Amino acid sequence: GKAHAAAYRTASALYSPVLPPVRLVSIGDVNAEFGSLAARRFGYERNDTSWQAIAEADDIDVVSVVIANSLHREVVEGLLAAGKHV
């Protein structure tokens, strides 16, 4: 997750004007306290406690799935079904 956040923060500057500005909107973590700390530390606007909340969020277009490989399928399929770019 750290590397993803750093890359997203610099992507627009490196690839301007090809990429629009990137906003770091939400970190998803079932542990609300940890998610809140991580969101503040890495510059995200908020944290959500489920991937479903991120899938339903109108202000999120692209999602990095940074969880254990064994958990990827359900989350990625759900995000894709919700129209997110994964």
PDB file of N, CA, C and O in Angstrom, chain B, residues numbered from 101:
ATOM      1  N   GLY B 101       0.792  -1.201   0.000  1.00  0.00           N
ATOM      2  CA  GLY B 101       0.000   0.000   0.000  1.00  0.00           C
ATOM      3  C   GLY B 101       0.835   1.266   0.000  1.00  0.00           C
ATOM      4  O   GLY B 101       0.464   2.247  -0.645  1.00  0.00           O
ATOM      5  N   LYS B 102       1.968   1.266   0.718  1.00  0.00           N
ATOM      6  CA  LYS B 102       2.811   2.469   0.790  1.00  0.00           C
ATOM      7  C   LYS B 102       3.323   2.850  -0.593  1.00  0.00           C
ATOM      8  O   LYS B 102       3.288   4.018  -0.981  1.00  0.00           O
ATOM      9  N   ALA B 103       3.797   1.860  -1.325  1.00  0.00           N
ATOM     10  CA  ALA B 103       4.337   2.130  -2.657  1.00  0.00           C
ATOM     11  C   ALA B 103       3.248   2.623  -3.599  1.00  0.00           C
ATOM     12  O   ALA B 103       3.493   3.506  -4.422  1.00  0.00           O
ATOM     13  N   HIS B 104       2.057   2.066  -3.487  1.00  0.00           N
ATOM     14  CA  HIS B 104       0.947   2.508  -4.336  1.00  0.00           C
ATOM     15  C   HIS B 104       0.621   3.968  -4.050  1.00  0.00           C
ATOM     16  O   HIS B 104       0.467   4.760  -4.980  1.00  0.00           O
ATOM     17  N   ALA B 105       0.513   4.334  -2.771  1.00  0.00           N
ATOM     18  CA  ALA B 105       0.190   5.713  -2.403  1.00  0.00           C
ATOM     19  C   ALA B 105       1.247   6.672  -2.937  1.00  0.00           C
ATOM     20  O   ALA B 105       0.912   7.720  -3.490  1.00  0.00           O
ATOM     21  N   ALA B 106       2.512   6.324  -2.778  1.00  0.00           N
ATOM     22  CA  ALA B 106       3.590   7.186  -3.266  1.00  0.00           C
ATOM     23  C   ALA B 106       3.534   7.325  -4.784  1.00  0.00           C
ATOM     24  O   ALA B 106       3.718   8.419  -5.317  1.00  0.00           O
ATOM     25  N   ALA B 107       3.282   6.229  -5.472  1.00  0.00           N
ATOM     26  CA  ALA B 107       3.203   6.274  -6.934  1.00  0.00           C
ATOM     27  C   ALA B 107       2.027   7.116  -7.400  1.00  0.00           C
ATOM     28  O   ALA B 107       2.168   7.902  -8.337  1.00  0.00           O
ATOM     29  N   TYR B 108       0.880   6.970  -6.772  1.00  0.00           N
ATOM     30  CA  TYR B 108      -0.284   7.764  -7.165  1.00  0.00           C
ATOM     31  C   TYR B 108      -0.055   9.248  -6.929  1.00  0.00           C
ATOM     32  O   TYR B 108      -0.484  10.078  -7.731  1.00  0.00           O
ATOM     33  N   ARG B 109       0.627   9.592  -5.822  1.00  0.00           N
ATOM     34  CA  ARG B 109       0.877  11.008  -5.531  1.00  0.00           C
ATOM     35  C   ARG B 109       1.772  11.650  -6.583  1.00  0.00           C
ATOM     36  O   ARG B 109       1.633  12.843  -6.851  1.00  0.00           O
ATOM     37  N   THR B 110       2.676  10.903  -7.179  1.00  0.00           N
ATOM     38  CA  THR B 110       3.604  11.484  -8.148  1.00  0.00           C
ATOM     39  C   THR B 110       3.210  11.243  -9.605  1.00  0.00           C
ATOM     40  O   THR B 110       3.795  11.854 -10.500  1.00  0.00           O
ATOM     41  N   ALA B 111       2.251  10.384  -9.862  1.00  0.00           N
ATOM     42  CA  ALA B 111       1.900  10.010 -11.241  1.00  0.00           C
ATOM     43  C   ALA B 111       1.506  11.204 -12.097  1.00  0.00           C
ATOM     44  O   ALA B 111       1.981  11.328 -13.225  1.00  0.00           O
ATOM     45  N   SER B 112       0.650  12.083 -11.590  1.00  0.00           N
ATOM     46  CA  SER B 112       0.194  13.222 -12.388  1.00  0.00           C
ATOM     47  C   SER B 112       1.350  14.139 -12.758  1.00  0.00           C
ATOM     48  O   SER B 112       1.404  14.648 -13.878  1.00  0.00           O
ATOM     49  N   ALA B 113       2.278  14.353 -11.825  1.00  0.00           N
ATOM     50  CA  ALA B 113       3.426  15.214 -12.113  1.00  0.00           C
ATOM     51  C   ALA B 113       4.336  14.578 -13.162  1.00  0.00           C
ATOM     52  O   ALA B 113       4.851  15.273 -14.038  1.00  0.00           O
ATOM     53  N   LEU B 114       4.533  13.285 -13.079  1.00  0.00           N
ATOM     54  CA  LEU B 114       5.424  12.600 -14.011  1.00  0.00           C
ATOM     55  C   LEU B 114       4.834  12.465 -15.409  1.00  0.00           C
ATOM     56  O   LEU B 114       5.563  12.506 -16.400  1.00  0.00           O
ATOM     57  N   TYR B 115       3.517  12.303 -15.490  1.00  0.00           N
ATOM     58  CA  TYR B 115       2.881  12.024 -16.774  1.00  0.00           C
ATOM     59  C   TYR B 115       1.933  13.122 -17.230  1.00  0.00           C
ATOM     60  O   TYR B 115       1.089  12.885 -18.094  1.00  0.00           O
ATOM     61  N   SER B 116       2.057  14.318 -16.666  1.00  0.00           N
ATOM     62  CA  SER B 116       1.233  15.455 -17.062  1.00  0.00           C
ATOM     63  C   SER B 116       1.560  15.797 -18.506  1.00  0.00           C
ATOM     64  O   SER B 116       2.733  15.706 -18.868  1.00  0.00           O
ATOM     65  N   PRO B 117       0.647  16.171 -19.333  1.00  0.00           N
ATOM     66  CA  PRO B 117      -0.786  16.313 -19.121  1.00  0.00           C
ATOM     67  C   PRO B 117      -1.582  15.064 -19.460  1.00  0.00           C
ATOM     68  O   PRO B 117      -2.807  15.134 -19.568  1.00  0.00           O
ATOM     69  N   VAL B 118      -0.928  13.932 -19.631  1.00  0.00           N
ATOM     70  CA  VAL B 118      -1.630  12.705 -20.011  1.00  0.00           C
ATOM     71  C   VAL B 118      -2.611  12.265 -18.929  1.00  0.00           C
ATOM     72  O   VAL B 118      -3.742  11.886 -19.234  1.00  0.00           O
ATOM     73  N   LEU B 119      -2.188  12.312 -17.683  1.00  0.00           N
ATOM     74  CA  LEU B 119      -3.047  11.893 -16.573  1.00  0.00           C
ATOM     75  C   LEU B 119      -3.697  13.094 -15.908  1.00  0.00           C
ATOM     76  O   LEU B 119      -3.054  14.129 -15.732  1.00  0.00           O
ATOM     77  N   PRO B 120      -4.955  12.969 -15.541  1.00  0.00           N
ATOM     78  CA  PRO B 120      -5.578  14.033 -14.743  1.00  0.00           C
ATOM     79  C   PRO B 120      -5.016  13.979 -13.322  1.00  0.00           C
ATOM     80  O   PRO B 120      -4.372  12.997 -12.953  1.00  0.00           O
ATOM     81  N   PRO B 121      -5.250  15.014 -12.528  1.00  0.00           N
ATOM     82  CA  PRO B 121      -4.805  14.966 -11.132  1.00  0.00           C
ATOM     83  C   PRO B 121      -5.390  13.741 -10.422  1.00  0.00           C
ATOM     84  O   PRO B 121      -6.545  13.378 -10.641  1.00  0.00           O
ATOM     85  N   VAL B 122      -4.590  13.122  -9.586  1.00  0.00           N
ATOM     86  CA  VAL B 122      -5.011  11.930  -8.845  1.00  0.00           C
ATOM     87  C   VAL B 122      -5.343  12.331  -7.419  1.00  0.00           C
ATOM     88  O   VAL B 122      -4.545  12.990  -6.752  1.00  0.00           O
ATOM     89  N   ARG B 123      -6.528  11.931  -6.948  1.00  0.00           N
ATOM     90  CA  ARG B 123      -6.926  12.143  -5.551  1.00  0.00           C
ATOM     91  C   ARG B 123      -6.865  10.808  -4.840  1.00  0.00           C
ATOM     92  O   ARG B 123      -7.333   9.796  -5.363  1.00  0.00           O
ATOM     93  N   LEU B 124      -6.294  10.803  -3.660  1.00  0.00           N
ATOM     94  CA  LEU B 124      -6.288   9.608  -2.819  1.00  0.00           C
ATOM     95  C   LEU B 124      -7.515   9.708  -1.927  1.00  0.00           C
ATOM     96  O   LEU B 124      -7.511  10.442  -0.939  1.00  0.00           O
ATOM     97  N   VAL B 125      -8.562   8.974  -2.271  1.00  0.00           N
ATOM     98  CA  VAL B 125      -9.861   9.155  -1.629  1.00  0.00           C
ATOM     99  C   VAL B 125     -10.020   8.307  -0.379  1.00  0.00           C
ATOM    100  O   VAL B 125     -10.348   8.844   0.679  1.00  0.00           O
ATOM    101  N   SER B 126      -9.798   7.002  -0.465  1.00  0.00           N
ATOM    102  CA  SER B 126     -10.112   6.155   0.686  1.00  0.00           C
ATOM    103  C   SER B 126      -9.184   4.961   0.808  1.00  0.00           C
ATOM    104  O   SER B 126      -8.766   4.365  -0.184  1.00  0.00           O
ATOM    105  N   ILE B 127      -8.879   4.634   2.043  1.00  0.00           N
ATOM    106  CA  ILE B 127      -8.226   3.374   2.386  1.00  0.00           C
ATOM    107  C   ILE B 127      -9.301   2.493   2.992  1.00  0.00           C
ATOM    108  O   ILE B 127     -10.064   2.941   3.848  1.00  0.00           O
ATOM    109  N   GLY B 128      -9.367   1.257   2.560  1.00  0.00           N
ATOM    110  CA  GLY B 128     -10.324   0.320   3.137  1.00  0.00           C
ATOM    111  C   GLY B 128      -9.620  -0.627   4.090  1.00  0.00           C
ATOM    112  O   GLY B 128      -8.645  -1.281   3.719  1.00  0.00           O
ATOM    113  N   ASP B 129     -10.112  -0.700   5.310  1.00  0.00           N
ATOM    114  CA  ASP B 129      -9.559  -1.637   6.290  1.00  0.00           C
ATOM    115  C   ASP B 129     -10.655  -1.970   7.285  1.00  0.00           C
ATOM    116  O   ASP B 129     -11.343  -1.074   7.772  1.00  0.00           O
ATOM    117  N   VAL B 130     -10.824  -3.246   7.593  1.00  0.00           N
ATOM    118  CA  VAL B 130     -11.865  -3.645   8.546  1.00  0.00           C
ATOM    119  C   VAL B 130     -11.598  -3.085   9.934  1.00  0.00           C
ATOM    120  O   VAL B 130     -12.524  -2.943  10.732  1.00  0.00           O
ATOM    121  N   ASN B 131     -10.355  -2.769  10.229  1.00  0.00           N
ATOM    122  CA  ASN B 131      -9.992  -2.156  11.504  1.00  0.00           C
ATOM    123  C   ASN B 131     -10.062  -0.642  11.315  1.00  0.00           C
ATOM    124  O   ASN B 131      -9.146  -0.044  10.749  1.00  0.00           O
ATOM    125  N   ALA B 132     -11.142  -0.020  11.787  1.00  0.00           N
ATOM    126  CA  ALA B 132     -11.374   1.407  11.565  1.00  0.00           C
ATOM    127  C   ALA B 132     -10.245   2.270  12.120  1.00  0.00           C
ATOM    128  O   ALA B 132      -9.853   3.255  11.494  1.00  0.00           O
ATOM    129  N   GLU B 133      -9.728   1.910  13.280  1.00  0.00           N
ATOM    130  CA  GLU B 133      -8.651   2.707  13.882  1.00  0.00           C
ATOM    131  C   GLU B 133      -7.388   2.656  13.019  1.00  0.00           C
ATOM    132  O   GLU B 133      -6.775   3.688  12.746  1.00  0.00           O
ATOM    133  N   PHE B 134      -7.007   1.462  12.597  1.00  0.00           N
ATOM    134  CA  PHE B 134      -5.833   1.318  11.741  1.00  0.00           C
ATOM    135  C   PHE B 134      -6.052   2.032  10.410  1.00  0.00           C
ATOM    136  O   PHE B 134      -5.157   2.718   9.917  1.00  0.00           O
ATOM    137  N   GLY B 135      -7.241   1.871   9.829  1.00  0.00           N
ATOM    138  CA  GLY B 135      -7.548   2.523   8.560  1.00  0.00           C
ATOM    139  C   GLY B 135      -7.463   4.031   8.654  1.00  0.00           C
ATOM    140  O   GLY B 135      -6.953   4.686   7.745  1.00  0.00           O
ATOM    141  N   SER B 136      -7.959   4.586   9.747  1.00  0.00           N
ATOM    142  CA  SER B 136      -7.910   6.030   9.952  1.00  0.00           C
ATOM    143  C   SER B 136      -6.470   6.521  10.072  1.00  0.00           C
ATOM    144  O   SER B 136      -6.103   7.535   9.478  1.00  0.00           O
ATOM    145  N   LEU B 137      -5.665   5.806  10.836  1.00  0.00           N
ATOM    146  CA  LEU B 137      -4.248   6.173  10.978  1.00  0.00           C
ATOM    147  C   LEU B 137      -3.527   6.091   9.631  1.00  0.00           C
ATOM    148  O   LEU B 137      -2.758   6.986   9.280  1.00  0.00           O
ATOM    149  N   ALA B 138      -3.775   5.021   8.883  1.00  0.00           N
ATOM    150  CA  ALA B 138      -3.129   4.845   7.583  1.00  0.00           C
ATOM    151  C   ALA B 138      -3.578   5.920   6.599  1.00  0.00           C
ATOM    152  O   ALA B 138      -2.765   6.433   5.831  1.00  0.00           O
ATOM    153  N   ALA B 139      -4.858   6.264   6.615  1.00  0.00           N
ATOM    154  CA  ALA B 139      -5.368   7.300   5.715  1.00  0.00           C
ATOM    155  C   ALA B 139      -4.662   8.629   5.976  1.00  0.00           C
ATOM    156  O   ALA B 139      -4.235   9.303   5.039  1.00  0.00           O
ATOM    157  N   ARG B 140      -4.542   8.999   7.235  1.00  0.00           N
ATOM    158  CA  ARG B 140      -3.849  10.248   7.573  1.00  0.00           C
ATOM    159  C   ARG B 140      -2.367  10.173   7.193  1.00  0.00           C
ATOM    160  O   ARG B 140      -1.818  11.120   6.628  1.00  0.00           O
ATOM    161  N   ARG B 141      -1.738   9.064   7.499  1.00  0.00           N
ATOM    162  CA  ARG B 141      -0.301   8.919   7.238  1.00  0.00           C
ATOM    163  C   ARG B 141       0.035   9.010   5.755  1.00  0.00           C
ATOM    164  O   ARG B 141       1.046   9.605   5.382  1.00  0.00           O
ATOM    165  N   PHE B 142      -0.801   8.427   4.914  1.00  0.00           N
ATOM    166  CA  PHE B 142      -0.488   8.363   3.493  1.00  0.00           C
ATOM    167  C   PHE B 142      -1.258   9.366   2.641  1.00  0.00           C
ATOM    168  O   PHE B 142      -1.164   9.324   1.414  1.00  0.00           O
ATOM    169  N   GLY B 143      -2.020  10.269   3.267  1.00  0.00           N
ATOM    170  CA  GLY B 143      -2.648  11.361   2.538  1.00  0.00           C
ATOM    171  C   GLY B 143      -3.976  11.056   1.881  1.00  0.00           C
ATOM    172  O   GLY B 143      -4.338  11.711   0.904  1.00  0.00           O
ATOM    173  N   TYR B 144      -4.713  10.079   2.388  1.00  0.00           N
ATOM    174  CA  TYR B 144      -6.045   9.787   1.860  1.00  0.00           C
ATOM    175  C   TYR B 144      -7.083  10.658   2.556  1.00  0.00           C
ATOM    176  O   TYR B 144      -6.889  11.064   3.702  1.00  0.00           O
ATOM    177  N   GLU B 145      -8.175  10.943   1.873  1.00  0.00           N
ATOM    178  CA  GLU B 145      -9.220  11.791   2.430  1.00  0.00           C
ATOM    179  C   GLU B 145      -9.995  11.115   3.554  1.00  0.00           C
ATOM    180  O   GLU B 145     -10.461  11.782   4.477  1.00  0.00           O
ATOM    181  N   ARG B 146     -10.133   9.798   3.479  1.00  0.00           N
ATOM    182  CA  ARG B 146     -10.932   9.087   4.484  1.00  0.00           C
ATOM    183  C   ARG B 146     -10.550   7.613   4.492  1.00  0.00           C
ATOM    184  O   ARG B 146      -9.690   7.169   3.731  1.00  0.00           O
ATOM    185  N   ASN B 147     -11.210   6.873   5.366  1.00  0.00           N
ATOM    186  CA  ASN B 147     -11.081   5.421   5.360  1.00  0.00           C
ATOM    187  C   ASN B 147     -12.472   4.804   5.407  1.00  0.00           C
ATOM    188  O   ASN B 147     -13.401   5.374   5.978  1.00  0.00           O
ATOM    189  N   ASP B 148     -12.598   3.644   4.804  1.00  0.00           N
ATOM    190  CA  ASP B 148     -13.838   2.872   4.831  1.00  0.00           C
ATOM    191  C   ASP B 148     -13.518   1.514   5.435  1.00  0.00           C
ATOM    192  O   ASP B 148     -12.385   1.041   5.348  1.00  0.00           O
ATOM    193  N   THR B 149     -14.516   0.886   6.049  1.00  0.00           N
ATOM    194  CA  THR B 149     -14.262  -0.384   6.735  1.00  0.00           C
ATOM    195  C   THR B 149     -14.674  -1.609   5.923  1.00  0.00           C
ATOM    196  O   THR B 149     -14.664  -2.726   6.441  1.00  0.00           O
ATOM    197  N   SER B 150     -15.036  -1.410   4.657  1.00  0.00           N
ATOM    198  CA  SER B 150     -15.355  -2.563   3.813  1.00  0.00           C
ATOM    199  C   SER B 150     -15.068  -2.225   2.356  1.00  0.00           C
ATOM    200  O   SER B 150     -15.143  -1.068   1.943  1.00  0.00           O
ATOM    201  N   TRP B 151     -14.739  -3.254   1.591  1.00  0.00           N
ATOM    202  CA  TRP B 151     -14.539  -3.022   0.169  1.00  0.00           C
ATOM    203  C   TRP B 151     -15.867  -2.681  -0.502  1.00  0.00           C
ATOM    204  O   TRP B 151     -15.891  -1.998  -1.526  1.00  0.00           O
ATOM    205  N   GLN B 152     -16.969  -3.156   0.075  1.00  0.00           N
ATOM    206  CA  GLN B 152     -18.280  -2.851  -0.491  1.00  0.00           C
ATOM    207  C   GLN B 152     -18.566  -1.349  -0.441  1.00  0.00           C
ATOM    208  O   GLN B 152     -19.157  -0.797  -1.369  1.00  0.00           O
ATOM    209  N   ALA B 153     -18.146  -0.688   0.641  1.00  0.00           N
ATOM    210  CA  ALA B 153     -18.337   0.765   0.746  1.00  0.00           C
ATOM    211  C   ALA B 153     -17.554   1.480  -0.352  1.00  0.00           C
ATOM    212  O   ALA B 153     -18.032   2.460  -0.923  1.00  0.00           O
ATOM    213  N   ILE B 154     -16.372   0.995  -0.640  1.00  0.00           N
ATOM    214  CA  ILE B 154     -15.566   1.585  -1.711  1.00  0.00           C
ATOM    215  C   ILE B 154     -16.218   1.308  -3.063  1.00  0.00           C
ATOM    216  O   ILE B 154     -16.235   2.181  -3.931  1.00  0.00           O
ATOM    217  N   ALA B 155     -16.749   0.116  -3.247  1.00  0.00           N
ATOM    218  CA  ALA B 155     -17.432  -0.225  -4.498  1.00  0.00           C
ATOM    219  C   ALA B 155     -18.642   0.676  -4.730  1.00  0.00           C
ATOM    220  O   ALA B 155     -18.943   1.023  -5.872  1.00  0.00           O
ATOM    221  N   GLU B 156     -19.332   1.052  -3.670  1.00  0.00           N
ATOM    222  CA  GLU B 156     -20.534   1.881  -3.778  1.00  0.00           C
ATOM    223  C   GLU B 156     -20.234   3.373  -3.850  1.00  0.00           C
ATOM    224  O   GLU B 156     -21.128   4.156  -4.173  1.00  0.00           O
ATOM    225  N   ALA B 157     -19.020   3.786  -3.562  1.00  0.00           N
ATOM    226  CA  ALA B 157     -18.671   5.208  -3.498  1.00  0.00           C
ATOM    227  C   ALA B 157     -18.628   5.832  -4.889  1.00  0.00           C
ATOM    228  O   ALA B 157     -17.922   5.352  -5.776  1.00  0.00           O
ATOM    229  N   ASP B 158     -19.388   6.901  -5.066  1.00  0.00           N
ATOM    230  CA  ASP B 158     -19.427   7.593  -6.353  1.00  0.00           C
ATOM    231  C   ASP B 158     -18.161   8.396  -6.638  1.00  0.00           C
ATOM    232  O   ASP B 158     -17.887   8.730  -7.790  1.00  0.00           O
ATOM    233  N   ASP B 159     -17.393   8.706  -5.605  1.00  0.00           N
ATOM    234  CA  ASP B 159     -16.198   9.531  -5.795  1.00  0.00           C
ATOM    235  C   ASP B 159     -14.922   8.708  -5.978  1.00  0.00           C
ATOM    236  O   ASP B 159     -13.821   9.255  -5.922  1.00  0.00           O
ATOM    237  N   ILE B 160     -15.061   7.412  -6.193  1.00  0.00           N
ATOM    238  CA  ILE B 160     -13.904   6.540  -6.418  1.00  0.00           C
ATOM    239  C   ILE B 160     -14.052   5.860  -7.773  1.00  0.00           C
ATOM    240  O   ILE B 160     -15.063   5.213  -8.049  1.00  0.00           O
ATOM    241  N   ASP B 161     -13.025   6.016  -8.620  1.00  0.00           N
ATOM    242  CA  ASP B 161     -13.035   5.418  -9.955  1.00  0.00           C
ATOM    243  C   ASP B 161     -12.068   4.249 -10.089  1.00  0.00           C
ATOM    244  O   ASP B 161     -12.358   3.271 -10.778  1.00  0.00           O
ATOM    245  N   VAL B 162     -10.919   4.353  -9.428  1.00  0.00           N
ATOM    246  CA  VAL B 162      -9.842   3.372  -9.559  1.00  0.00           C
ATOM    247  C   VAL B 162      -9.506   2.830  -8.179  1.00  0.00           C
ATOM    248  O   VAL B 162      -9.450   3.584  -7.208  1.00  0.00           O
ATOM    249  N   VAL B 163      -9.284   1.521  -8.089  1.00  0.00           N
ATOM    250  CA  VAL B 163      -8.995   0.891  -6.800  1.00  0.00           C
ATOM    251  C   VAL B 163      -7.768  -0.011  -6.938  1.00  0.00           C
ATOM    252  O   VAL B 163      -7.674  -0.815  -7.865  1.00  0.00           O
ATOM    253  N   SER B 164      -6.839   0.136  -6.006  1.00  0.00           N
ATOM    254  CA  SER B 164      -5.735  -0.819  -5.864  1.00  0.00           C
ATOM    255  C   SER B 164      -6.138  -1.806  -4.791  1.00  0.00           C
ATOM    256  O   SER B 164      -6.490  -1.411  -3.679  1.00  0.00           O
ATOM    257  N   VAL B 165      -6.090  -3.067  -5.111  1.00  0.00           N
ATOM    258  CA  VAL B 165      -6.445  -4.102  -4.138  1.00  0.00           C
ATOM    259  C   VAL B 165      -5.140  -4.600  -3.512  1.00  0.00           C
ATOM    260  O   VAL B 165      -4.370  -5.329  -4.137  1.00  0.00           O
ATOM    261  N   VAL B 166      -4.916  -4.191  -2.275  1.00  0.00           N
ATOM    262  CA  VAL B 166      -3.662  -4.493  -1.583  1.00  0.00           C
ATOM    263  C   VAL B 166      -4.004  -5.334  -0.357  1.00  0.00           C
ATOM    264  O   VAL B 166      -3.957  -4.868   0.782  1.00  0.00           O
ATOM    265  N   ILE B 167      -4.349  -6.590  -0.633  1.00  0.00           N
ATOM    266  CA  ILE B 167      -4.716  -7.540   0.421  1.00  0.00           C
ATOM    267  C   ILE B 167      -4.062  -8.880   0.093  1.00  0.00           C
ATOM    268  O   ILE B 167      -3.441  -9.037  -0.958  1.00  0.00           O
ATOM    269  N   ALA B 168      -4.203  -9.822   0.982  1.00  0.00           N
ATOM    270  CA  ALA B 168      -3.639 -11.152   0.749  1.00  0.00           C
ATOM    271  C   ALA B 168      -4.172 -11.731  -0.565  1.00  0.00           C
ATOM    272  O   ALA B 168      -5.351 -11.581  -0.886  1.00  0.00           O
ATOM    273  N   ASN B 169      -3.301 -12.384  -1.309  1.00  0.00           N
ATOM    274  CA  ASN B 169      -3.691 -12.949  -2.603  1.00  0.00           C
ATOM    275  C   ASN B 169      -4.926 -13.832  -2.515  1.00  0.00           C
ATOM    276  O   ASN B 169      -5.754 -13.826  -3.426  1.00  0.00           O
ATOM    277  N   SER B 170      -5.061 -14.585  -1.443  1.00  0.00           N
ATOM    278  CA  SER B 170      -6.197 -15.498  -1.308  1.00  0.00           C
ATOM    279  C   SER B 170      -7.527 -14.765  -1.197  1.00  0.00           C
ATOM    280  O   SER B 170      -8.580 -15.379  -1.367  1.00  0.00           O
ATOM    281  N   LEU B 171      -7.502 -13.474  -0.918  1.00  0.00           N
ATOM    282  CA  LEU B 171      -8.732 -12.684  -0.779  1.00  0.00           C
ATOM    283  C   LEU B 171      -9.057 -11.858  -2.019  1.00  0.00           C
ATOM    284  O   LEU B 171     -10.118 -11.237  -2.082  1.00  0.00           O
ATOM    285  N   HIS B 172      -8.176 -11.840  -2.991  1.00  0.00           N
ATOM    286  CA  HIS B 172      -8.340 -10.967  -4.151  1.00  0.00           C
ATOM    287  C   HIS B 172      -9.608 -11.233  -4.961  1.00  0.00           C
ATOM    288  O   HIS B 172     -10.307 -10.291  -5.334  1.00  0.00           O
ATOM    289  N   ARG B 173      -9.908 -12.481  -5.234  1.00  0.00           N
ATOM    290  CA  ARG B 173     -10.959 -12.789  -6.208  1.00  0.00           C
ATOM    291  C   ARG B 173     -12.300 -12.140  -5.872  1.00  0.00           C
ATOM    292  O   ARG B 173     -12.867 -11.433  -6.705  1.00  0.00           O
ATOM    293  N   GLU B 174     -12.806 -12.367  -4.682  1.00  0.00           N
ATOM    294  CA  GLU B 174     -14.114 -11.811  -4.314  1.00  0.00           C
ATOM    295  C   GLU B 174     -14.111 -10.290  -4.409  1.00  0.00           C
ATOM    296  O   GLU B 174     -15.045  -9.691  -4.944  1.00  0.00           O
ATOM    297  N   VAL B 175     -13.071  -9.678  -3.894  1.00  0.00           N
ATOM    298  CA  VAL B 175     -12.994  -8.217  -3.877  1.00  0.00           C
ATOM    299  C   VAL B 175     -12.883  -7.664  -5.292  1.00  0.00           C
ATOM    300  O   VAL B 175     -13.621  -6.749  -5.657  1.00  0.00           O
ATOM    301  N   VAL B 176     -11.979  -8.202  -6.084  1.00  0.00           N
ATOM    302  CA  VAL B 176     -11.790  -7.707  -7.448  1.00  0.00           C
ATOM    303  C   VAL B 176     -13.051  -7.909  -8.279  1.00  0.00           C
ATOM    304  O   VAL B 176     -13.460  -6.999  -9.000  1.00  0.00           O
ATOM    305  N   GLU B 177     -13.669  -9.070  -8.197  1.00  0.00           N
ATOM    306  CA  GLU B 177     -14.902  -9.301  -8.958  1.00  0.00           C
ATOM    307  C   GLU B 177     -16.004  -8.338  -8.528  1.00  0.00           C
ATOM    308  O   GLU B 177     -16.749  -7.835  -9.369  1.00  0.00           O
ATOM    309  N   GLY B 178     -16.113  -8.079  -7.231  1.00  0.00           N
ATOM    310  CA  GLY B 178     -17.119  -7.137  -6.743  1.00  0.00           C
ATOM    311  C   GLY B 178     -16.860  -5.718  -7.209  1.00  0.00           C
ATOM    312  O   GLY B 178     -17.790  -5.008  -7.592  1.00  0.00           O
ATOM    313  N   LEU B 179     -15.609  -5.301  -7.180  1.00  0.00           N
ATOM    314  CA  LEU B 179     -15.260  -3.952  -7.637  1.00  0.00           C
ATOM    315  C   LEU B 179     -15.504  -3.798  -9.133  1.00  0.00           C
ATOM    316  O   LEU B 179     -16.033  -2.778  -9.575  1.00  0.00           O
ATOM    317  N   LEU B 180     -15.122  -4.802  -9.910  1.00  0.00           N
ATOM    318  CA  LEU B 180     -15.369  -4.752 -11.351  1.00  0.00           C
ATOM    319  C   LEU B 180     -16.862  -4.706 -11.652  1.00  0.00           C
ATOM    320  O   LEU B 180     -17.292  -3.967 -12.537  1.00  0.00           O
ATOM    321  N   ALA B 181     -17.652  -5.485 -10.926  1.00  0.00           N
ATOM    322  CA  ALA B 181     -19.107  -5.478 -11.119  1.00  0.00           C
ATOM    323  C   ALA B 181     -19.698  -4.108 -10.800  1.00  0.00           C
ATOM    324  O   ALA B 181     -20.726  -3.724 -11.360  1.00  0.00           O
ATOM    325  N   ALA B 182     -19.047  -3.372  -9.901  1.00  0.00           N
ATOM    326  CA  ALA B 182     -19.512  -2.028  -9.532  1.00  0.00           C
ATOM    327  C   ALA B 182     -19.000  -0.962 -10.498  1.00  0.00           C
ATOM    328  O   ALA B 182     -19.298   0.222 -10.334  1.00  0.00           O
ATOM    329  N   GLY B 183     -18.233  -1.379 -11.502  1.00  0.00           N
ATOM    330  CA  GLY B 183     -17.747  -0.435 -12.504  1.00  0.00           C
ATOM    331  C   GLY B 183     -16.440   0.256 -12.153  1.00  0.00           C
ATOM    332  O   GLY B 183     -16.077   1.249 -12.783  1.00  0.00           O
ATOM    333  N   LYS B 184     -15.734  -0.255 -11.161  1.00  0.00           N
ATOM    334  CA  LYS B 184     -14.449   0.343 -10.782  1.00  0.00           C
ATOM    335  C   LYS B 184     -13.340  -0.199 -11.677  1.00  0.00           C
ATOM    336  O   LYS B 184     -13.408  -1.331 -12.157  1.00  0.00           O
ATOM    337  N   HIS B 185     -12.328   0.620 -11.892  1.00  0.00           N
ATOM    338  CA  HIS B 185     -11.114   0.180 -12.576  1.00  0.00           C
ATOM    339  C   HIS B 185     -10.207  -0.399 -11.510  1.00  0.00           C
ATOM    340  O   HIS B 185      -9.916   0.262 -10.514  1.00  0.00           O
ATOM    341  N   VAL B 186      -9.760  -1.618 -11.709  1.00  0.00           N
ATOM    342  CA  VAL B 186      -8.949  -2.311 -10.701  1.00  0.00           C
ATOM    343  C   VAL B 186      -7.574  -2.586 -11.269  1.00  0.00           C
ATOM    344  O   VAL B 186      -6.728  -3.163 -10.585  1.00  0.00           O
TER     345      VAL B 186
END
